[in-house]
Amino acid sequence: MRLLVLGGTNFVGRSVVEAALGRGWEVTVFNRGRLAEPPPGVRALTGDRTAPGGLAALEGEETWDAVVDTWSQAPRAVHEAARLLRDRAGRYVYVSSCSVYTWAPPAGYDESAPVVEGAAPDAGETDYARDKRGGELAALDVFGAERSVLVRCGLILGPYENVGRLPWWLTRTARGGPVLAPGPRELPLQYIDARDLAEWILGAVEQQLCGPYNLMSPQGHTTMGELLDTCAEVTGGRADLRWTDPQVILDAGIEPWTQLPVWVPPGTDMHDALHAADVSAALTTGLGCRPVTETVADTWRWVQSLDGEPPFSPRAVKGLDAAVEAKVLGLAGGVPDTTP
């Protein structure tokens, strides 16, 4: 198989590249060349798809079995790339998001749920939901429904994560001391390891799938308790998880999802939308999900391998301020740092 990845050096794109190389595929990446170097064995093309003439490196007669595009900004960039590659690629895989569904989809929603309005394939950058839906429309407009795969991801975790959710929890538990753990411990979570996402994408290409797919683990694949217990364990066991009632957290003005990454209160539309999607279509077409213990341990190894902070994107989460955490936990002197 011959694969073109638009991006390919960051998080999901890099995971796709590594998975394709693992299958013996011939891989080309196209990006601005500003981030990490692609793995050995990859052909690298350079260009800025937002600039006039920025797709010049992709012009010519070269063909690919599939294109994987992870773009998250102005949909017109997807449209222009798709039009250039229309007759030279068999399938266009657009990595989208469950954010394209009209807020808030009910628990158990599948791919037939209503999507946001106001998106357009040639639009400039607007907001995340309409940008992702516009990217979907761009792929559909050029490649048609029969040659487009719309990968509607939810929460994505794993090595190379540039959003900072799991890296924040890992660095926080590594710091040790009392840690504000948002309850309940048994709160069910739904996410996808970027490597499992990548393997499903490649399988979709091999199977010549088309259409939209919700791409997350089955509902309740893990819990908040298992996630944070594993974070505490792999980072040295110095963290004292203080499980706290959701209402106490909300009354303190702490924002779910952003200040306490991954977590959203149970019984809310946020939890229904972010942790309760129907993923049966993906499961029946080959999705496999590794245990959370593996995802957490491998991500911590990656964080430790870095020289400095992880390369976070502009949309990266900042996590919870230490003073706010200490106040909620009732620690007048602040949260102690027990890092050796």
Secondary structure, 3 states (H helix, E strand, C coil): CEEEEECCCCHHHHHHHHHHHHCCCEEEEEECCCCCCCCCCCEEEECCCCCCCCCHHHCCCCCECEEEECCCCCHHHHHHHHHHHCCCECCEEEEEEHHHECCCCCCCCCCCCCECCCCCCCCCCCCHHHHHHHHHHHHHHHHCHHHEEEEEECCEECCCCCCCHHHHHHHHHHHCEEEEEECCCCCEECCEEHHHHHHHHHHHHHHCCCEEEEECCCCCCEEHHHHHHHHHHHCCCCEEEEEECHHHHHHCCCCEECCEECCCCCCCHHHHHHHCCCCHHHHHCCCCCCCHHHHHHHHHHHHHHCCCCCCCCCCCCCCCCHHHHHHHHCCCCCCCCCCC
